[in-house]
Amino acid sequence: MSHAFLSNAGRHLLCRRNFLQWGGTGLGGIALSSLLADSAAAEDRSPLRPAIDPAKPFATRDPHWKPAAAKQVILIFCSGAISHVDTFDYKPSLIKYHDTPMPNSDSLVTFQGANGNLIKPLWDFKPRGQSGKMISDLLPQLAEHADDMCFIHSMTAKSNTHGPAENQMATGFTLDGYPSVGAWVTYALGTINQDLPSFVAIPDPRGVPQVGPRQWSAGFLPAMFQGTPFRAGKPIANLARPSTISQDADQATRDFLSKLNESYLEKNPGDTDLAARIASYELAAKMQLAAAEVNDLSQESAATLTAYGADDTVNTTKAGFAKNCILARRLIEKGVRFVQLFNGSYAMGEGVGNWDGHKTLKEQYEKHGPILDQPVAALLKDLKQRGLLADTLVAFVTEFGRMPTFQKGANGRDHNPKGFTVWLAGAGVKPGFSYGATDEFGYQATENVATIYDLHATILHLLGLDHQRLSFYHNGIERRLTDVHGKVLEPILSSAV
């Protein structure tokens, strides 16, 4: 606009001095608004550390909100990275372009080297249940539960190496030294039983996963929150009261010991380590009988043992894993908060005892499939029939996926953290639902890309916990399971959540 059209007042209003003054004031207002918003957000994210009585560290604690969709969790971990394109992620393009190069893969080098051509699924896929979900014939009995499962097809991991990737799925971090999911849940919520641990890990009958006990470690959380390893059918010494000691005498001895402990605590007020140690020993004493009872599968009916495959005298590994699945259900019935159930082990060598199918995937999976299939399918059915699935979240995970191609010079698939499948079932999730997707070959997540941080945030959310506010102060930092990442996968939640 020309100055000829401006009045003296207009020229005064638009002078340089006023412009800079108003501009500075406006910027200051914007900055102030931003600071206030950040302050409010920080307040919303302030830590919600549980109030833990050192004398009763395992006591039940309330979630951040009520009612929580889930009270307990069974986490099934398939060690070695089960192939999503051969199990739950159906890709017709792999069939159409079988034995041809994957587009734009000329220079692609993955964990063990160069890749060959695309290879179609090694088992046929069929529609299952009312949802029509396509699941492979490798796991026919699990496929019957398609309408109970909520699939996440767009999961991604940060590492293509087993150890760090197992760490991330178990703890949220690729490095060692961080608490596992179960430890965080136990720290937050305590126990809902009086005689057993709140967090139990059940290793595969063939041995432990690659990172071993780090999978159920408490990390920098108090050691009392680490997982306690159980194994079905493993003999437990007879710890019952000897017949030569009367029940009254035995109880009197326990009462006397309790008074000594209380007296010692009174003499050492504020000694939280002492209080926690006494509480741990008291739990161990209660466990002596309770653990033997929950581990006694002779109480199960012959029909139950057969349904799980626990009476299989030919495939003894399958029978052993089936017993572990029964034990998982029994622990849930007894009020154990978090059960971590492993399928696969590295004790027998690469691929032999786990899902790491680099060289002869079909031959290996033909052995591993039946070990996993019937027992886990029976576990889901059993939980559902007993009404336990309404309050229990079942999470089926692995450390990463596998390539849609075969490795050059081999008949197996290499590691692939760019896209793979996990599934949830039970409390709080949509049944018969699929979320996210990989590309047409199953190589890379492309739709609603999800991270392990998101998965952990969602598990905590279903337990009534805010992953952004559940923290533990360690080495000058408020540590979280999800670090500084993660979002709840709200589209997979049922309408009741």
C-alpha positions in Angstrom: 0.0 0.0 0.0 1.3 3.5 -0.9 2.2 6.0 1.8 -0.3 8.4 0.0 -3.1 6.3 1.3 -1.9 6.2 4.9 -2.9 8.7 7.6 -0.4 10.0 10.0 -1.8 7.6 12.6 -1.3 4.7 10.2 2.3 5.7 9.5 2.9 5.8 13.3 1.4 2.4 13.8 3.7 0.8 11.2 6.9 2.4 12.2 9.9 0.2 12.6 10.2 0.6 16.4 6.6 -0.5 17.0 6.9 -3.3 14.6 9.9 -4.7 16.4 8.3 -4.1 19.8 5.1 -5.9 18.9 7.0 -8.7 17.2 9.1 -9.2 20.2 6.1 -9.3 22.5 4.3 -11.7 20.2 7.3 -14.1 20.1 7.5 -13.9 23.8 3.9 -14.8 24.1 4.4 -17.8 21.8 7.4 -18.9 23.8 5.5 -18.5 27.1 2.6 -20.5 25.7 5.0 -23.2 24.6 6.7 -23.3 28.0 3.4 -23.6 29.8 2.3 -26.4 27.5 5.6 -28.2 28.1 5.1 -27.7 31.8 1.6 -29.1 31.7 2.8 -32.1 29.6 5.7 -32.7 32.0 3.3 -32.6 34.9 1.1 -35.2 33.1 4.2 -37.4 32.6 5.4 -37.1 36.2 6.4 -40.5 37.6 3.8 -42.7 39.2 6.2 -45.0 41.1 4.3 -47.5 43.2 4.4 -47.1 47.0 6.2 -50.2 48.1 6.3 -51.2 51.8 9.8 -52.7 52.3 8.3 -55.2 54.8 5.7 -56.3 52.2 7.3 -55.8 48.8 5.0 -58.3 47.1 1.7 -56.9 48.3 -1.0 -56.2 45.8 -0.8 -52.6 44.4 -3.4 -50.8 42.5 -2.9 -50.0 38.8 -2.9 -46.4 37.6 -6.5 -46.7 36.7 -9.4 -49.1 37.3 -10.8 -51.3 36.0 -7.8 -52.7 34.2 -8.7 -55.0 31.3 -6.1 -57.6 32.3 -4.9 -58.8 35.7 -2.4 -61.4 34.5 -0.2 -62.1 31.5 1.2 -65.2 29.8 4.0 -64.2 27.4 5.0 -67.0 25.0 8.4 -66.3 23.5 9.5 -68.3 20.4 13.3 -68.2 20.5 15.2 -68.1 17.3 12.8 -65.9 15.3 9.9 -67.9 13.8 9.2 -67.1 10.2 6.1 -64.9 9.8 5.8 -65.6 6.0 5.5 -69.3 6.7 3.0 -69.0 9.6 0.7 -66.0 10.0 1.5 -63.4 7.3 0.0 -64.7 4.0 1.6 -63.2 0.9 0.1 -64.4 -2.4 2.9 -62.5 -4.3 5.4 -64.9 -2.8 3.6 -67.7 -4.7 3.2 -65.6 -7.8 6.8 -64.6 -8.0 8.3 -67.8 -6.5 12.0 -68.4 -7.3 12.5 -65.0 -8.9 14.6 -62.1 -7.6 13.0 -59.7 -5.1 12.7 -56.3 -6.8 15.5 -53.8 -5.8 17.4 -56.5 -3.9 20.5 -56.7 -6.1 22.8 -55.3 -3.3 20.8 -56.5 -0.3 22.9 -58.1 2.3 21.3 -59.3 5.5 22.7 -60.9 8.7 24.5 -63.9 7.1 25.2 -62.5 3.7 23.6 -62.3 0.2 20.1 -63.4 -0.5 18.8 -65.5 -3.3 15.3 -65.6 -4.9 11.9 -65.1 -3.4 10.6 -68.4 -2.0 6.9 -69.1 -1.5 5.6 -70.3 1.9 6.7 -73.8 2.6 3.3 -74.8 3.9 -0.1 -74.0 2.4 -2.2 -71.2 3.9 -6.0 -71.6 4.4 -8.8 -69.4 5.7 -9.6 -70.1 9.4 -12.6 -69.5 11.5 -15.4 -67.0 10.9 -12.8 -64.3 10.4 -11.3 -66.2 7.4 -7.8 -65.4 8.6 -5.2 -67.1 6.4 -2.9 -69.2 8.6 -0.5 -71.9 7.4 -0.8 -75.6 7.8 2.4 -75.7 9.9 0.3 -74.8 12.9 -3.1 -76.3 12.2 -4.4 -76.5 15.8 -3.3 -73.0 16.6 -5.1 -71.9 13.4 -8.4 -73.1 14.9 -8.1 -70.2 17.4 -7.8 -67.5 14.7 -11.0 -65.9 15.9 -9.5 -65.4 19.4 -6.3 -63.8 18.1 -5.4 -60.2 17.5 -2.5 -60.1 15.0 0.0 -57.3 14.7 1.6 -57.8 11.3 3.8 -54.6 11.2 6.1 -55.3 14.2 9.7 -54.1 13.8 12.8 -54.6 15.9 16.1 -52.6 16.3 18.6 -55.5 15.9 19.0 -58.4 13.4 21.2 -60.3 16.0 19.5 -62.8 18.3 21.0 -61.7 21.6 20.3 -57.9 21.3 16.9 -58.6 19.7 15.9 -61.0 22.4 17.0 -58.4 25.0 14.8 -55.8 23.3 11.7 -58.0 23.2 12.2 -58.9 26.8 13.3 -55.6 28.3 12.8 -52.9 25.7 16.6 -52.4 25.2 19.1 -54.1 23.1 21.8 -53.8 25.7 22.1 -55.9 28.9 21.2 -54.8 32.3 17.6 -53.6 31.9 14.5 -55.0 33.7 12.3 -57.4 31.8 8.6 -56.7 31.2 7.6 -59.2 33.9 9.8 -57.4 36.4 8.3 -54.0 35.6 4.8 -55.5 36.0 5.7 -57.0 39.3 7.3 -53.8 40.5 4.2 -51.9 39.6 1.4 -54.3 40.7 2.9 -56.8 43.2 1.3 -60.1 43.5 -2.3 -61.5 43.8 -1.2 -64.7 45.5 0.4 -65.3 48.9 2.5 -68.4 48.4 4.1 -68.1 45.0 6.2 -65.5 43.1 4.5 -62.8 41.2 6.7 -63.4 38.2 7.6 -66.9 36.9 9.7 -67.9 33.9 9.3 -71.4 32.4 12.3 -72.2 30.1 11.9 -74.6 27.2 12.6 -78.3 28.1 15.5 -78.2 25.7 17.2 -75.3 27.6 17.3 -71.6 28.1 17.0 -68.9 25.3 20.2 -67.3 24.0 20.4 -64.5 26.5 19.4 -66.9 29.3 18.2 -65.5 32.6 18.5 -61.9 31.3 15.1 -62.5 29.7 13.5 -62.5 33.2 16.0 -60.3 35.0 15.1 -57.4 37.3 17.9 -55.3 35.9 18.3 -52.2 38.1 15.0 -52.8 39.8 15.2 -54.4 43.3 16.2 -58.1 42.8 13.0 -59.3 44.5 11.1 -58.4 41.3 13.1 -60.8 39.0 11.4 -63.9 37.6 11.7 -67.2 39.3 12.4 -70.1 36.9 10.1 -73.1 37.2 10.0 -76.3 35.1 7.1 -78.6 35.0 7.7 -82.1 36.3 11.1 -81.2 37.8 11.3 -83.0 41.1 10.9 -80.8 44.2 12.2 -82.2 47.5 9.7 -83.2 50.1 9.6 -80.2 52.4 6.6 -81.2 54.4 6.7 -81.2 58.2 8.4 -84.4 59.5 6.1 -86.7 61.3 8.2 -86.5 64.4 7.3 -82.8 64.8 3.7 -81.9 65.8 1.8 -79.3 63.9 1.6 -77.2 67.1 5.4 -77.3 67.6 6.0 -76.5 64.0 3.7 -73.4 64.2 5.3 -72.3 67.5 8.7 -72.4 65.9 7.5 -70.3 63.0 5.9 -67.8 65.3 9.1 -67.5 67.4 11.1 -66.9 64.2 8.6 -64.2 63.2 9.0 -62.5 66.6 12.8 -62.5 66.3 12.5 -60.9 62.8 10.1 -58.2 64.1 12.4 -57.5 67.0 15.4 -57.1 64.8 13.5 -54.8 62.5 12.5 -52.6 65.5 16.2 -52.3 66.4 17.1 -51.3 62.9 14.4 -48.8 61.8 14.5 -47.7 58.2 16.6 -50.6 57.1 14.7 -51.4 53.9 17.2 -54.0 52.7 16.6 -56.0 55.9 12.9 -55.7 55.6 13.0 -56.8 52.0 15.3 -59.7 52.8 12.9 -61.0 55.6 10.0 -60.7 53.2 11.8 -62.7 50.6 12.7 -65.5 53.0 9.1 -65.6 54.2 7.9 -66.0 50.6 10.5 -68.7 50.0 9.3 -70.6 53.1 5.7 -70.4 51.8 6.9 -71.5 48.3 8.4 -74.7 49.7 5.0 -76.3 49.8 3.1 -74.2 47.3 5.6 -74.7 44.5 5.6 -78.5 44.9 1.8 -78.5 44.8 1.5 -76.3 41.6 4.2 -78.4 39.9 2.4 -81.7 40.6 0.7 -82.4 37.3 -0.5 -85.8 38.6 -3.5 -83.8 39.7 -4.5 -83.2 36.1 -6.9 -85.5 34.3 -5.9 -88.0 31.6 -8.0 -86.0 29.2 -6.2 -82.8 29.9 -2.8 -84.4 29.5 -3.9 -85.8 26.2 -5.4 -82.5 25.0 -2.0 -80.7 25.6 0.1 -83.6 24.3 1.7 -84.1 27.6 1.3 -87.9 27.4 3.2 -88.1 24.1 5.7 -90.9 24.6 7.2 -90.6 21.1 7.8 -86.8 20.9 9.2 -86.3 24.4 10.2 -82.7 23.7 6.6 -81.9 22.8 5.4 -83.7 25.9 7.9 -81.6 28.0 6.7 -78.3 26.4 3.1 -79.4 26.9 3.7 -79.9 30.6 5.1 -76.4 30.7 1.9 -75.1 29.1 -0.2 -76.9 31.7 2.1 -75.4 34.4 1.5 -71.9 33.0 -2.3 -72.4 33.3 -1.9 -73.7 36.8 0.2 -70.7 37.8 -2.4 -68.3 36.4 -5.1 -70.2 38.4 -2.9 -69.7 41.6 -2.7 -66.0 41.0 0.8 -65.6 39.5 0.8 -62.2 37.9 3.2 -62.7 35.0 4.2 -66.0 33.4 6.9 -66.1 30.7 6.8 -69.3 28.7 9.6 -70.1 26.3 9.5 -72.3 23.2 12.9 -73.0 21.7 16.4 -73.0 23.1 20.0 -72.5 22.0 21.4 -75.2 24.2 21.1 -77.7 21.3 22.8 -75.5 18.7 21.7 -73.1 16.0 18.3 -74.0 14.6 18.3 -77.5 16.1 16.4 -76.5 19.3 14.9 -73.2 18.1 13.3 -71.4 15.2 16.5 -70.1 13.6 15.9 -71.6 10.2 19.0 -70.5 8.1 20.0 -73.7 6.3 17.2 -76.3 6.2 14.1 -74.4 7.4 11.5 -76.9 6.3 13.2 -79.8 7.9 13.7 -77.8 11.1 10.2 -76.4 11.3 8.6 -79.8 10.7 10.1 -80.7 14.1 9.4 -77.4 15.9 5.9 -76.9 14.6 4.2 -79.9 16.4 6.1 -79.0 19.6 4.5 -75.6 19.6 1.2 -76.2 17.9 -0.9 -78.6 20.0 0.3 -77.4 23.5 -0.3 -73.7 22.9 -3.6 -74.4 21.1 -4.7 -76.5 24.1 -3.6 -73.7 26.5 -5.8 -71.1 24.8 -8.7 -73.5 24.8 -8.2 -74.4 28.4 -7.9 -70.8 29.5 -11.1 -69.9 27.6 -13.1 -72.9 29.0 -12.1 -72.0 32.6 -13.0 -68.4 32.2 -9.4 -67.3 32.7 -8.9 -65.7 29.3 -11.3 -62.9 30.3 -8.7 -61.5 32.8 -5.5 -62.9 31.2 -3.6 -61.4 28.3 -1.7 -64.0 26.2 1.1 -62.5 24.1 2.9 -64.5 21.4 6.2 -62.9 20.4 9.6 -63.6 18.8 12.7 -61.5 18.5 12.3 -60.6 14.7 11.0 -62.1 11.5 12.7 -63.9 8.6 13.4 -62.9 4.9 10.9 -63.7 2.1 14.0 -64.9 0.2 16.2 -67.9 0.7 19.9 -67.3 1.5 22.2 -67.9 -1.3 23.5 -71.5 -1.2 21.0 -72.5 1.5 17.4 -73.6 2.0 16.5 -71.2 4.7 15.6 -67.6 5.5 17.9 -65.0 7.0 17.0 -62.6 9.9 14.6 -59.8 9.2 13.8 -57.1 11.8 12.1 -54.8 9.3 8.7 -56.5 9.6 7.2 -59.5 11.4 4.1 -60.8 13.2 3.2 -61.1 16.9 -0.3 -61.8 18.3 -2.3 -61.1 21.4 -5.3 -62.9 22.8 -7.6 -62.5 25.7 -8.3 -59.6 28.0 -8.8 -56.3 26.4 -7.9 -57.0 22.7 -10.1 -57.4 19.6 -10.5 -61.0 18.7 -10.2 -62.1 15.1 -8.5 -58.8 14.2 -5.5 -57.8 12.2 -3.5 -54.6 12.5 -0.8 -53.3 10.3 0.8 -54.9 7.3 4.1 -55.7 5.6 4.7 -55.1 1.8 3.5 -57.6 -0.8 6.5 -59.9 0.0 6.5 -59.7 3.8 9.9 -58.0 3.8 9.1 -54.6 5.4 6.4 -53.1 7.5 4.5 -50.5 5.5 1.1 -50.0 7.1 0.7 -48.9 10.7 4.3 -49.6 11.5 4.7 -50.8 15.1 7.6 -51.0 17.4 8.4 -53.2 20.4 8.0 -50.0 22.5 4.4 -49.8 21.2 3.8 -53.5 22.1 5.2 -53.0 25.6 3.1 -49.8 26.1 0.0 -51.7 25.0 0.7 -54.6 27.4 1.1 -52.1 30.3 -2.0 -50.2 29.2 -4.1 -53.4 29.3 -2.8 -53.9 32.9 -4.0 -50.4 33.9 -0.5 -48.9 33.7 0.7 -45.7 32.0 4.0 -46.6 30.3 5.0 -42.9 30.3 4.7 -42.5 34.0 5.8 -46.0 35.3 9.5 -45.4 36.1 12.4 -46.1 38.4 15.1 -43.6 39.3 18.5 -45.1 38.3 21.8 -43.4 37.8 20.2 -39.9 37.7 17.6 -40.9 35.1 13.9 -41.8 35.4 14.0 -45.1 33.5 11.0 -46.6 31.7 10.3 -49.9 30.0 9.6 -47.9 26.8 12.6 -45.5 27.3 11.4 -42.3 25.7 9.3 -44.0 23.0 6.1 -45.9 22.5 2.5 -45.5 22.0 -0.5 -47.6 22.9 -1.9 -49.4 19.9 -5.4 -48.2 20.5 -7.0 -49.7 17.3 -6.4 -53.3 18.6 -8.1 -52.6 21.9 -11.6 -54.0 22.4 -14.5 -51.5 22.8 -14.6 -52.3 26.6 -11.2 -50.9 27.2 
